[in-house]
Amino acid sequence: MKIGILGGTFNPVHNGHIALARRAKEGFNLDKVVFMPAGNSYFKKGVLPIVRRLEILRAALPKEFEVSELESDESKPTYSCDTFEYLHKTYPEDQFYMILGFDCLESVHYWREPAKLLANCELIAATREGSSMESLKRTAEDLEKRFGGRVHLLEFPDIEISSTKIRERILRGESIEGLVPKEVEGLVVRYEKETEK
């Protein structure tokens, strides 16, 4: 099977995440896409507890997607290189793809053991309007040259949604309609307001 993994904090998951997952699934003929939230957000503050983010994810995602708790341990940080090594060894018949945004692609060479990561999965990086395709191509080629593996670019429309903007709107008492799936609007607002207290 060809399996796409979309990781992140998902604080909260929003329509942009879902659109990216769907675009990657269609564009690369993936058999499935799995959302994998990070339990320990060692580089971010004010993140909802993983149990809340998992609840929102499961309620928000269409049936075509799955949720994995593989990186959901809040007691310690997890690293993509270790996660994909585990997946590759556990499911050797499957091909894994890590789906990420263009901004993440430009920082992969700073991640822990990028060569190990690229040995166990291929990268699918979303492009963005306003970002230089030539620059992204150079970044992808540089990663392949330095660390091996394969890096693909995925044309993706610029969707003006971010988890940070959603939290800011909630803080100001503004509507988040259209930014997150309708099924979880109430949950997202309630949990974010609890966090602010």
Contact map, one row per residue, 1 for C-alpha under 8 A:
11100000000000000000000000000110000000000000000000000000000000000000000000000000000000000000111000000000000000000000000000000000000000000000000000000000000000000000000000000000000000000000000000000
11110000000000000000000000001111000000000000000000000000000000000000000000000000000000000000011110000000000000000000000000000000000000000000000000000000000000000000000000000000000000000000000000000
11111000000000000000000000000111110000000000000000000000000000000000000000000000000000000000011110000000000000000000000000000000000000000000000000000000000000000000000000000000000000000000000000000
01111100000000000000000110000101110000000000000000000000000000000000000000000000000000000000000111100000000000000000000000000000000000000000000000000000000000000000000000000000000000000000000000000
00111110000000000000000000000000111100000000000000000000000000000000000000000000000000000000000111100000000000000000000000000000000000000000000000000000000000000000000000000000000000000000000000000
00011111000000000000100000000000111100000000000000000000000000000000000000000000000000000000000001110000000000000000000000000000000000000000000000000000000000000000000000000000000000000000000000000
00001111100000000000000000000000001111000000000000000000000000000000000000000000000000000000000001110000000000000000000000000000000000000000000000000000000000000000000000000000000000000000000000000
00000111110000000000000000000000000111000000000000000000000000000000000000000000000000000000000000000000000000000000000000000000000000000000000000000000000000000000000000000000000000000000000000000
00000011111100000000000000000000000011101000001000000000000000000000000000000000000000000000000000000000000000000000000000000000000000000000000000000000000000000000000000000000000000000000000000000
00000001111111000000000000000000000010000000000000001000100000000000000000000000000000000000000000000000000000000000000000000000000000000000000000000000000000000010000000000000000000000000000000000
00000000111110000000000000000000000000000000001100001000000000000000000000000000000000000000000000000000000000000000000000000000000000000000000000000000000000000010000000000000000000000000000000000
00000000111111000000000000000000000000000000000000001001000000000000000000000000000000000000000000000000000000000000000000000000000000000000000000000000000000000010010000000000000000000001000000000
00000000011111101000000000000000000000000000000000001001100100000000000000000000000000000000000000000000000000000000000000000000000000000000000000000000000000000010000000000000000100000000000000000
00000000010111111100000000000000000000000000000000000000000000000000000000000000000000000000000000000000000000000000000000000000000000000000000000000000000000001110000000000000001110000000000000000
00000000000011111110000000000000000000000000000000000000000000000000000000000000000000000000000000000000000000000000000000000000000000000000000000000000000000001000000000000000011110000000000000000
00000000000001111111000000000000000000000000000000000000000000000000000000000000000000000000000000000000000000000000000000000000000000000000000000000000000000101100000000000000001000000000000000000
00000000000011111111100000000000000000000000000000000000000000000000000000000000000000000000000000000000000000000000000000000000000000000000000000000000000000000000000000000000000000000000000000000
00000000000001111111110000000000000000000000000000000000000010000000000000000000000000000000000000000000000000000000000000000000000000000000000000000000000000000000000000000000000000000000000000000
00000000000000111111111000000000000000000000000000000000000000000000000000000000000000000000000000000000000000000000000000000000000000000000000000000000000000000000000000000000000000000000000000000
00000000000000011111111100000000000000000000000000000000000000000000000000000000000000000000000000000000000000000000000000000100000000000000000000000000000100000000000000000000000000000000000000000
00000100000000001111111110000000100000000000000000000000000000000000000000000000000000000000000000100000000000000000000000000000000000000000000000000000000000000000000000000000000000000000000000000
00000000000000000111111111000000000000000000000000000000000000000000000000000000000000000000000000000000000000000000000000000000000000000000000000000000000000000000000000000000000000000000000000000
00000000000000000011111111100000000000000000000000000000000000000000000000000000000000000000000000000000000000000000000000000000000000000000000000000000000100000000000000000000000000000000000000000
00010000000000000001111111111100000000000000000000000000000000000000000000000000000000000000000000100000000000000000000000010000000000000000000000000000010000000000000000000000000000000000000000000
00010000000000000000111111111111100000000000000000000000000000000000000000000000000000000000000000000000000000000000000000000000000000000000000000000000000000000000000000000000000000000000000000000
00000000000000000000011111111100000000000000000000000000000000000000000000000000000000000000000000000000000000000000000000000000000000000000000000000000000000000000000000000000000000000000000000000
00000000000000000000001111111100000000000000000000000000000000000000000000000000000000000000000000000000000000000000000000000000000000000000000000000000010000000000000000000000000000000000000000000
00000000000000000000000111111100000000000000000000000000000000000000000000000000000000000000000000000000000000000000000000000000000000000000000000000000000000000000000000000000000000000000000000000
01000000000000000000000111111110000000000000000000000000000000000000000000000000000000000000000000000000000000000000000000000000000000000000000000000000000000000000000000000000000000000000000000000
11110000000000000000000111111111100000000000000000000000000000000000000000000000000000000000000000000000000000000000000000000000000000000000000000000000000000000000000000000000000000000000000000000
11100000000000000000000010001111100000000000000000000000000000000000000000000000000000000000000000000000000000000000000000000000000000000000000000000000000000000000000000000000000000000000000000000
01110000000000000000000010000111110000000000000000000000000000011100000000000000000000000000000000000000000000000000000000000000000000000000000000000000000000000000000000000000000000000000000000000
00111100000000000000100010000111111000000000000000000000000000011100000000000000000000000000000000000000000000000000000000000000000000000000000000000000000000000000000000000000000000000000000000000
00111100000000000000000000000001111100000000000000000000000000001111000000000000000000000000000000000000000000000000000000000000000000000000000000000000000000000000000000000000000000000000000000000
00001110000000000000000000000000111110000000000000000000000000001111000000000000000000000000000000000000000000000000000000000000000000000000000000000000000000000000000000000000000000000000000000000
00001111000000000000000000000000011111000000000000000000000000000011111100000000000000000000000000000000000000000000000000000000000000000000000000000000000000000000000000000000000000000000000000000
00000011110000000000000000000000001111100000000001001100000000000001101100000000000000000000000000000000000000000000000000000000000000000000000000000000000000000000000000000000000000000000000000000
00000011100000000000000000000000000111111000000001000000000000000000001110000100000000000000000000000000000000000000000000000000000000000000000000000000000000000000000000000000000000000000000000000
00000000100000000000000000000000000011111000000011000000000000000000001111101000000000000000000000000000000000000000000000000000000000000000000000000000000000000000000000000000000000000000000000000
00000000000000000000000000000000000001111100000000000000000000000000000111111100000000000000000000000000000000000000000000000000000000000000000000000000000000000000000000000000000000000000000000000
00000000100000000000000000000000000001111111101000000000000000000000000000001000000000000000000000000000000000000000000000000000000000000000000000000000000000000000000000000000000000000000000000000
00000000000000000000000000000000000000011111100000000000000000000000000000001000000000000000000000000000000000000000000000000000000000000000000000000000000000000000000000000000000000000000000000000
00000000000000000000000000000000000000001111100000000000000000000000000000000000000000000000000000000000000000000000000000000000000000000000000000000000000000000000000000000000000000000000000000000
00000000000000000000000000000000000000001111111000000000000000000000000000000000000000000000000000000000000000000000000000000000000000000000000000000000000000000000000000000000000000000000000000000
00000000000000000000000000000000000000001111111000000000000000000000000000000000000000000000000000000000000000000000000000000000000000000000000000000000000000000000000000000000000000000000000000000
00000000000000000000000000000000000000000001111100000000000000000000000000000000000000000000000000000000000000000000000000000000000000000000000000000000000000000000000000000000000000000000000000100
00000000101000000000000000000000000000001001111110000000000000000000000000000000000000000000000000000000000000000000000000000000000000000000000000000000000000000000000000000000000000000000000000000
00000000001000000000000000000000000000000000011111011000000000000000000000000000000000000000000000000000000000000000000000000000000000000000000000000000000000000000000000000000000000000000001100100
00000000000000000000000000000000000000100000001111111000000000000000000000000000000000000000000000000000000000000000000000000000000000000000000000000000000000000000000000000000000000000000000000000
00000000000000000000000000000000000011100000000111111100000000000000000101000000000000000000000000000000000000000000000000000000000000000000000000000000000000000000000000000000000000000000000000000
00000000000000000000000000000000000000000000000011111110000000000000000000000000000000000000000000000000000000000000000000000000000000000000000000000000000000000000000000000000000000000000000000000
00000000000000000000000000000000000000000000000111111111000000000000000000000000000000000000000000000000000000000000000000000000000000000000000000000000000000000000000000000000000000000000001000000
00000000011110000000000000000000000010000000000111111111100000000000000000000000000000000000000000000000000000000000000000000000000000000000000000000000000000000000000000000000000000000000000000000
00000000000000000000000000000000000010000000000001111111110000000010000000000000000000000000000000000000000000000000000000000000000000000000000000000000000000000000000000000000000000000000000000000
00000000000000000000000000000000000000000000000000111111111000000000000000000000000000000000000000000000000000000000000000000000000000000000000000000000000000000000000000000000000000000000000000000
00000000000110000000000000000000000000000000000000011111111100000000000000000000000000000000000000000000000000000000000000000000000000000000000000000000000000000000000000000000000000010011000000000
00000000010010000000000000000000000000000000000000001111111110000010000000000000000000000000000000000000000000000000000000000000000000000000000000000000000000000000000000000000000000000000000000000
00000000000000000000000000000000000000000000000000000111111110000010000000000000000000000000000000000000000000000000000000000000000000000000000000000000000000000000000000000000000000000000000000000
00000000000000000000000000000000000000000000000000000011111110000000000000000000000000000000000000000000000000000000000000000000000000000000000000000000000000000000000000000000000000110000000000000
00000000000010000000000000000000000000000000000000000001111111000000000000000000000000000000000000000000000000000000000000000000000000000000000000000000000000000000000000000000000110110000000000000
00000000000000000100000000000000000000000000000000000000111111111100000000000000000000000000000000000000000000000000000000000000000000000000000000000000000000000000000000000000000000000000000000000
00000000000000000000000000000000000000000000000000000000000111111000000000000000000000000000000000000000000000000000000000000000000000000000000000000000000000000000000000000000000000000000000000000
00000000000000000000000000000000000000000000000000000000000011111100000000000000000000000000000000000000000000000000000000000000000000000000000000000000000000000000000000000000000000000000000000000
00000000000000000000000000000001100000000000000000000000000011111100000000000000000000000000000000000000000000000000000000000000000000000000000000000000000000000000000000000000000000000000000000000
00000000000000000000000000000001111000000000000000000000000011111110000000000000000000000000000000000000000000000000000000000000000000000000000000000000000000000000000000000000000000000000000000000
00000000000000000000000000000001111000000000000000000000000010111111000000000000000000000000000000000000000000000000000000000000000000000000000000000000000000000000000000000000000000000000000000000
00000000000000000000000000000000011100000000000000000100110000001111100000000000000000000000000000000000000000000000000000000000000000000000000000000000000000000000000000000000000000000000000000000
00000000000000000000000000000000011110000000000000000000000000000111111000000000000000000000000000000000000000000000000000000000000000000000000000000000000000000000000000000000000000000000000000000
00000000000000000000000000000000000110000000000000000000000000000011111110000000000000000000000000000000000000000000000000000000000000000000000000000000000000000000000000000000000000000000000000000
00000000000000000000000000000000000100000000000000000000000000000001111110000000001000000000000000000000000000000000000000000000000000000000000000000000000000000000000000000000000000000000000000000
00000000000000000000000000000000000111100000000000000000000000000001111110000100001000000000000000000000000000000000000000000000000000000000000000000000000000000000000000000000000000000000000000000
00000000000000000000000000000000000111110000000001000000000000000000111111000000000000000000000000000000000000000000000000000000000000000000000000000000000000000000000000000000000000000000000000000
00000000000000000000000000000000000001110000000000000000000000000000111111111100000000000000000000000000000000000000000000000000000000000000000000000000000000000000000000000000000000000000000000000
00000000000000000000000000000000000000110000000001000000000000000000000111111000000000000000000000000000000000000000000000000000000000000000000000000000000000000000000000000000000000000000000000000
00000000000000000000000000000000000000110000000000000000000000000000000011111000000000000000000000000000000000000000000000000000000000000000000000000000000000000000000000000000000000000000000000000
00000000000000000000000000000000000000010000000000000000000000000000000011111100000000000000000000000000000000000000000000000000000000000000000000000000000000000000000000000000000000000000000000000
00000000000000000000000000000000000000111100000000000000000000000000000011111110000000000000000000000000000000000000000000000000000000000000000000000000000000000000000000000000000000000000000000000
00000000000000000000000000000000000001010000000000000000000000000000001010011111011000000000000000000000000000000000000000000000000000000000000000000000000000000000000000000000000000000000000000000
00000000000000000000000000000000000000000000000000000000000000000000000000001111111000000000000000000000000000010000000000000000000000000000000000000000000000000000000000000000000000000000000000000
00000000000000000000000000000000000000000000000000000000000000000000000000000111111100000000000000000000000000010000100000000000000000000000000000000000000000000000000000000000000000000000000000000
00000000000000000000000000000000000000000000000000000000000000000000000000000011111110000000000000000000000000011101110100000000000000000000000000000000000000000000000000000000000000000000000000000
00000000000000000000000000000000000000000000000000000000000000000000000000000111111111000000000000000000000000000000100000000000000000000000000000000000000000000000000000000000000000000000000000000
00000000000000000000000000000000000000000000000000000000000000000000011000000111111111100000000000000000000000000000000000000000000000000000000000000000000000000000000000000000000000000000000000000
00000000000000000000000000000000000000000000000000000000000000000000000000000001111111110000000100000000000000000000100110000000000000000000000000000000000000000000000000000000000000000000000000000
00000000000000000000000000000000000000000000000000000000000000000000000000000000111111111000000000000000000000000001100100000000000000000000000000000000000000000000000000000000000000000000000000000
00000000000000000000000000000000000000000000000000000000000000000000000000000000011111111100000000000000000000000000000000000000000000000000000000000000000000000000000000000000000000000000000000000
00000000000000000000000000000000000000000000000000000000000000000000000000000000001111111111000100000000000000000000000000000000000000000000000000000000000000000000000000000000000000000000000000000
00000000000000000000000000000000000000000000000000000000000000000000000000000000000111111111011100000000000000000000000110000000000000000000000000000000000000000000000000000000000000000000000000000
00000000000000000000000000000000000000000000000000000000000000000000000000000000000011111111000000000000000000000000000000000000000000000000000000000000000000000000000000000000000000000000000000000
00000000000000000000000000000000000000000000000000000000000000000000000000000000000001111111000000000000000000000000000000000000000000000000000000000000000000000000000000000000000000000000000000000
00000000000000000000000000000000000000000000000000000000000000000000000000000000000000111111110000000000000000000000000000000000000000000000000000000000000000000000000000000000000000000000000000000
00000000000000000000000000000000000000000000000000000000000000000000000000000000000000111111111000000000000000000000000000000000000000000000000000000000000000000000000000000000000000000000000000000
10000000000000000000000000000000000000000000000000000000000000000000000000000000000000000011111000000000000000000000000000000000000000000000000000000000000000000000000000000000000000000000000000000
11100000000000000000000000000000000000000000000000000000000000000000000000000000000000010011111100000000000000000000000000000000000000000000000000000000000000000000000000000000000000000000000000000
11100000000000000000000000000000000000000000000000000000000000000000000000000000000000010001111110000000000000000000000010000000000000000000000000000000000000000000000000000000000000000000000000000
01111000000000000000000000000000000000000000000000000000000000000000000000000000000100110000011111000000000000000000000111000000000000000000000000000000000000000000000000000000000000000000000000000
01111000000000000000000000000000000000000000000000000000000000000000000000000000000000000000001111100000000000000000000011110000000000000000000000000000000000000000000000000000000000000000000000000
00011110000000000000000000000000000000000000000000000000000000000000000000000000000000000000000111110000000000000000000011110000000000000000000000000000000000000000000000000000000000000000000000000
00011110000000000000100100000000000000000000000000000000000000000000000000000000000000000000000011111000000000000000000000111100000000000000000000000000000000000000000000000000000000000000000000000
00000110000000000000000000000000000000000000000000000000000000000000000000000000000000000000000001111101100000000000000000111100000000000000000000000000000000000000000000000000000000000000000000000
00000000000000000000000000000000000000000000000000000000000000000000000000000000000000000000000000111111100000000000000000001110000000000000000000000000000000000000000000000000000000000000000000000
00000000000000000000000000000000000000000000000000000000000000000000000000000000000000000000000000011111110000000000000000001111000000010000000000000000000000000000000000000000000000000000000000000
00000000000000000000000000000000000000000000000000000000000000000000000000000000000000000000000000001111111000000000000000000000000000000000000000000000000000000000000000000000000000000000000000000
00000000000000000000000000000000000000000000000000000000000000000000000000000000000000000000000000011111111100000000000000000000000000000000000000000000000000000000000000000000000000000000000000000
00000000000000000000000000000000000000000000000000000000000000000000000000000000000000000000000000011111111100000000000000001000000000000011000000000000000000000000000000000000000000000000000000000
00000000000000000000000000000000000000000000000000000000000000000000000000000000000000000000000000000111111110000000000000000000000000010010000000000000000000000000000000000000000000000000000000000
00000000000000000000000000000000000000000000000000000000000000000000000000000000000000000000000000000011111111100000000000000000000000000000000000000000000000000000000000000000000000000000000000000
00000000000000000000000000000000000000000000000000000000000000000000000000000000000000000000000000000001111111100100000000000000000000000000000000000000000000000000000000000000000000000000000000000
00000000000000000000000000000000000000000000000000000000000000000000000000000000000000000000000000000000011111100100000000000000000000000000001000000000000000000000000000000000000000000000000000000
00000000000000000000000000000000000000000000000000000000000000000000000000000000000000000000000000000000001111110100000000000000000000000000000000000000000000000000000000000000000000000000000000000
00000000000000000000000000000000000000000000000000000000000000000000000000000000000000000000000000000000001111111100000000000000000000000000000000000000000000000000000000000000000000000000000000000
00000000000000000000000000000000000000000000000000000000000000000000000000000011100000000000000000000000000001111100000000000000000000000000000000000000000000000000000000000000000000000000000000000
00000000000000000000000000000000000000000000000000000000000000000000000000000000100000000000000000000000000000111111100000000000000000000000000000000000000000000000000000000000000000000000000000000
00000000000000000000000000000000000000000000000000000000000000000000000000000000100000000000000000000000000111111111110000000000000000000000000000100000000000000000000000000000000000000000000000000
00000000000000000000000000000000000000000000000000000000000000000000000000000000000000000000000000000000000000001111111000000000000000000000000000111000000000000000000000000000000000000000000000000
00000000000000000000000000000000000000000000000000000000000000000000000000000000100010000000000000000000000000001111111100000000000000000000000000000000000000000000000000000000000000000000000000000
00000000000000000000000000000000000000000000000000000000000000000000000000000001110110000000000000000000000000001111111110000000000000000000000000000000000000000000000000000000000000000000000000000
00000000000000000000000000000000000000000000000000000000000000000000000000000000100000000000000000000000000000000111111111100000000000000000000000111100000000000000000000000000000000000000000000000
00000000000000000000000000000000000000000000000000000000000000000000000000000000000000000000000000000000000000000011111111000000000000000000000000011000000000000000000000000000000000000000000000000
00000000000000000000000000000000000000000000000000000000000000000000000000000000100110010000000100000000000000000001111111000000000000000000000000000000000000000000000000000000000000000000000000000
00000000000000000000000000000000000000000000000000000000000000000000000000000000000100010000001111000000000000000000111111100000000000000000000000001000000000000000000000000000000000000000000000000
00000000000000000000000000000000000000000000000000000000000000000000000000000000000000000000000111000000000000000000011111110000000000000000000000001111000000000000000000000000000000000000000000000
00000000000000000000000000000000000000000000000000000000000000000000000000000000000000000000000011110000000000000000010011111000000000000000000000000111000000000000000000000000000000000000000000000
00000000000000000000000100000000000000000000000000000000000000000000000000000000000000000000000011110000000000000000000001111100000000000000000000000011110000000000000000000000000000000000000000000
00000000000000000000000000000000000000000000000000000000000000000000000000000000000000000000000000111100100000000000000000111110000000000000000000000011110000000000000000000000000000000000000000000
00000000000000000001000000000000000000000000000000000000000000000000000000000000000000000000000000111100000000000000000000011111000000000000000000000000111100000000000000000000000000000000000000000
00000000000000000000000000000000000000000000000000000000000000000000000000000000000000000000000000001100000000000000000000001111101010010000000000000000111110000000000000000000000000000000000000000
00000000000000000000000000000000000000000000000000000000000000000000000000000000000000000000000000000100000000000000000000000111111000000000000000000000001111000000000000000000000000000000000000000
00000000000000000000000000000000000000000000000000000000000000000000000000000000000000000000000000000000000000000000000000000011111000000000000000000000000111000000000000000000000000000000000000000
00000000000000000000000000000000000000000000000000000000000000000000000000000000000000000000000000000000000000000000000000000001111100000000000000000000000000000000000000000000000000000000000000000
00000000000000000000000000000000000000000000000000000000000000000000000000000000000000000000000000000000000000000000000000000011111110110000000000000000000000000000000000000000000000000000000000000
00000000000000000000000000000000000000000000000000000000000000000000000000000000000000000000000000000000000000000000000000000000011111110000000000000000000000000000000000000000000000000000000000000
00000000000000000000000000000000000000000000000000000000000000000000000000000000000000000000000000000000000000000000000000000010001111111000000000000000000000000000000000000000000000000000000000000
00000000000000000000000000000000000000000000000000000000000000000000000000000000000000000000000000000000000000000000000000000000000111111100000000000000000000000000000000000000000000000000000000000
00000000000000000000000000000000000000000000000000000000000000000000000000000000000000000000000000000000000000000000000000000000001111111110000000000000000000000000000000000000000000000000000000000
00000000000000000000000000000000000000000000000000000000000000000000000000000000000000000000000000000100010000000000000000000010001111111111000000000000100000000000000000000000000000000000000000000
00000000000000000000000000000000000000000000000000000000000000000000000000000000000000000000000000000000000000000000000000000000000011111111100000000000100000000000000000000000000000000000000000000
00000000000000000000000000000000000000000000000000000000000000000000000000000000000000000000000000000000000000000000000000000000000001111111110000000000000000000000000000000000000000000000000000000
00000000000000000000000000000000000000000000000000000000000000000000000000000000000000000000000000000000110000000000000000000000000000111111111000000000000000000000000000000000000000000000000000000
00000000000000000000000000000000000000000000000000000000000000000000000000000000000000000000000000000000100000000000000000000000000000011111111100000011100000000000000000000000000000000000000000000
00000000000000000000000000000000000000000000000000000000000000000000000000000000000000000000000000000000000000000000000000000000000000001111111110000010000000000000000000000000000000000000000000000
00000000000000000000000000000000000000000000000000000000000000000000000000000000000000000000000000000000000000000000000000000000000000000111111111000000000000000000000000000000000000000000000000000
00000000000000000000000000000000000000000000000000000000000000000000000000000000000000000000000000000000000010000000000000000000000000000011111111110010000000000000000000000000000000000000000000000
00000000000000000000000000000000000000000000000000000000000000000000000000000000000000000000000000000000000000000000000000000000000000000001111111111110000000000000000000000000000000000000000000000
00000000000000000000000000000000000000000000000000000000000000000000000000000000000000000000000000000000000000000000000000000000000000000000111111110000000000000000000000000000000000000000000000000
00000000000000000000000000000000000000000000000000000000000000000000000000000000000000000000000000000000000000000000000000000000000000000000011111110000000000000000000000000000000000000000000000000
00000000000000000000000000000000000000000000000000000000000000000000000000000000000000000000000000000000000000000110010000000000000000000000001111111000000000000000000000000000000000000000000000000
00000000000000000000000000000000000000000000000000000000000000000000000000000000000000000000000000000000000000000010011000000000000000000000001111111100000000000000000000000000000000000000000000000
00000000000000000000000000000000000000000000000000000000000000000000000000000000000000000000000000000000000000000010011011000000000000000000000100111110000000000000000000000000000000000000000000000
00000000000000000000000000000000000000000000000000000000000000000000000000000000000000000000000000000000000000000000010001100000000000000000000100011111000000000000000000000000000000000000000000000
00000000000000000000000000000000000000000000000000000000000000000000000000000000000000000000000000000000000000000000000001111000000000000001101100001111100000000000000000000000000000000000000000000
00000000000000000000000000000000000000000000000000000000000000000000000000000000000000000000000000000000000000000000000001111000000000000001000000000111110000000000000000000000000000000000000000000
00000000000000000000000000000000000000000000000000000000000000000000000000000000000000000000000000000000000000000000000000011110000000011001000000000011111000000000000000000000000000000000000000000
00000000000000000000000100100000000000000000000000000000000000000000000000000000000000000000000000000000000000000000000000011110000000000000000000000001111100000000000000000000000000000000000000000
00000000000000000000000000000000000000000000000000000000000000000000000000000000000000000000000000000000000000000000000000000111000000000000000000000000111110000000000000000000000000000000000000000
00000000000000000001001000000000000000000000000000000000000000000000000000000000000000000000000000000000000000000000000000000111100000000000000000000000011111000000000000000000000000000000000000000
00000000000000000000000000000000000000000000000000000000000000000000000000000000000000000000000000000000000000000000000000000011100000000000000000000000001111100000000000000000000000000000000000000
00000000000000000000000000000000000000000000000000000000000000000000000000000000000000000000000000000000000000000000000000000001100000000000000000000000000111110000000000000000000000000000000000000
00000000000000010000000000000000000000000000000000000000000000000000000000000000000000000000000000000000000000000000000000000000000000000000000000000000000011111000000000000000000000000000000000000
00000000000000000000000000000000000000000000000000000000000000000000000000000000000000000000000000000000000000000000000000000000000000000000000000000000000001111100000000000000000000000000000000000
00000000000001110000000000000000000000000000000000000000000000000000000000000000000000000000000000000000000000000000000000000000000000000000000000000000000000111110110000000000001000000000000000000
00000000000001010000000000000000000000000000000000000000000000000000000000000000000000000000000000000000000000000000000000000000000000000000000000000000000000011111110000000000000000000000000000000
00000000011111000000000000000000000000000000000000000000000000000000000000000000000000000000000000000000000000000000000000000000000000000000000000000000000000001111111000000000000000000000000000000
00000000000000000000000000000000000000000000000000000000000000000000000000000000000000000000000000000000000000000000000000000000000000000000000000000000000000000111111100000000000000000000000000000
00000000000000000000000000000000000000000000000000000000000000000000000000000000000000000000000000000000000000000000000000000000000000000000000000000000000000001111111110000000000000000000000000000
00000000000100000000000000000000000000000000000000000000000000000000000000000000000000000000000000000000000000000000000000000000000000000000000000000000000000001111111111000001001000000000000000000
00000000000000000000000000000000000000000000000000000000000000000000000000000000000000000000000000000000000000000000000000000000000000000000000000000000000000000011111111100000000000000000000100000
00000000000000000000000000000000000000000000000000000000000000000000000000000000000000000000000000000000000000000000000000000000000000000000000000000000000000000001111111110000000000000000000000000
00000000000000000000000000000000000000000000000000000000000000000000000000000000000000000000000000000000000000000000000000000000000000000000000000000000000000000000111111111111000000000000000000000
00000000000000000000000000000000000000000000000000000000000000000000000000000000000000000000000000000000000000000000000000000000000000000000000000000000000000000000011111111111000000000000100110000
00000000000000000000000000000000000000000000000000000000000000000000000000000000000000000000000000000000000000000000000000000000000000000000000000000000000000000000001111111100000000000000000010000
00000000000000000000000000000000000000000000000000000000000000000000000000000000000000000000000000000000000000000000000000000000000000000000000000000000000000000000000111111100000000000000000000000
00000000000000000000000000000000000000000000000000000000000000000000000000000000000000000000000000000000000000000000000000000000000000000000000000000000000000000000000011111110000000000000000000000
00000000000000000000000000000000000000000000000000000000000000000000000000000000000000000000000000000000000000000000000000000000000000000000000000000000000000000000000011111111000000000000000000000
00000000000000000000000000000000000000000000000000000000000000000000000000000000000000000000000000000000000000000000000000000000000000000000000000000000000000000000000011001111100000000000000000000
00000000000000000000000000000000000000000000000000000000000000000000000000000000000000000000000000000000000000000000000000000000000000000000000000000000000000000000010011000111111100001000000000000
00000000000000000000000000000000000000000000000000000000000000000000000000000000000000000000000000000000000000000000000000000000000000000000000000000000000000000000000000000011111101001000000000000
00000000000000100000000000000000000000000000000000000000000000000000000000000000000000000000000000000000000000000000000000000000000000000000000000000000000000000000000000000001111111000000000000000
00000000000001110000000000000000000000000000000000000000000000000000000000000000000000000000000000000000000000000000000000000000000000000000000000000000000000001000010000000001111110000000000000000
00000000000011100000000000000000000000000000000000000000000100000000000000000000000000000000000000000000000000000000000000000000000000000000000000000000000000000000000000000001111111011000000000000
00000000000001100000000000000000000000000000000000000000000100000000000000000000000000000000000000000000000000000000000000000000000000000000000000000000000000000000000000000000011111111000000000000
00000000000000000000000000000000000000000000000000000000000000000000000000000000000000000000000000000000000000000000000000000000000000000000000000000000000000000000000000000000110111111000000000000
00000000000000000000000000000000000000000000000000000000001100000000000000000000000000000000000000000000000000000000000000000000000000000000000000000000000000000000000000000000000011111100000000000
00000000000000000000000000000000000000000000000000000001001100000000000000000000000000000000000000000000000000000000000000000000000000000000000000000000000000000000000000000000000111111111000000000
00000000000000000000000000000000000000000000000000000000000000000000000000000000000000000000000000000000000000000000000000000000000000000000000000000000000000000000000000000001100111111111100000000
00000000000000000000000000000000000000000000000000000000000000000000000000000000000000000000000000000000000000000000000000000000000000000000000000000000000000000000000000000000000000111111110000000
00000000000000000000000000000000000000000000000000000001000000000000000000000000000000000000000000000000000000000000000000000000000000000000000000000000000000000000000000000000000000011111111000000
00000000000100000000000000000000000000000000000000000001000000000000000000000000000000000000000000000000000000000000000000000000000000000000000000000000000000000000000000000000000000011111111100000
00000000000000000000000000000000000000000000000000000000000000000000000000000000000000000000000000000000000000000000000000000000000000000000000000000000000000000000000001000000000000001111111110000
00000000000000000000000000000000000000000000000000000000000000000000000000000000000000000000000000000000000000000000000000000000000000000000000000000000000000000000000000000000000000000111111111000
00000000000000000000000000000000000000000000000100010000000000000000000000000000000000000000000000000000000000000000000000000000000000000000000000000000000000000000000000000000000000000011111111100
00000000000000000000000000000000000000000000000100000000000000000000000000000000000000000000000000000000000000000000000000000000000000000000000000000000000000000000001001000000000000000001111111110
00000000000000000000000000000000000000000000000000000000000000000000000000000000000000000000000000000000000000000000000000000000000000000000000000000000000000000000000001100000000000000000111111111
00000000000000000000000000000000000000000000000000000000000000000000000000000000000000000000000000000000000000000000000000000000000000000000000000000000000000000000000000000000000000000000011111111
00000000000000000000000000000000000000000000010100000000000000000000000000000000000000000000000000000000000000000000000000000000000000000000000000000000000000000000000000000000000000000000001111111
00000000000000000000000000000000000000000000000000000000000000000000000000000000000000000000000000000000000000000000000000000000000000000000000000000000000000000000000000000000000000000000000111111
00000000000000000000000000000000000000000000000000000000000000000000000000000000000000000000000000000000000000000000000000000000000000000000000000000000000000000000000000000000000000000000000011111
